């Protein structure tokens, strides 16, 4: 997303989020997003953004859709964690 990143104060995450949501770019991927990395945690530790980029190559040209799915998955897991914590 080099055009957006050229604007002052617009970083990689924001540029990709704008591309996904406003510009409807199906392959945008905010690879530094903590929720995406948390959703991909297999128990051996959260992946770093470089690992997320490598893993996401298989999702091309629809990485934005995969990111949205992972965000939803992370939100569900967080809600389940909070419910379990409240029941203790």
Secondary structure by P-SEA (a helix, b strand, c coil): cccccccccccaaaaaaaaacccccccccccccaaaaaaaccccccccaaaaaaaaccccccaaaaaaaaaaaaaaaaaaaaaaaaac
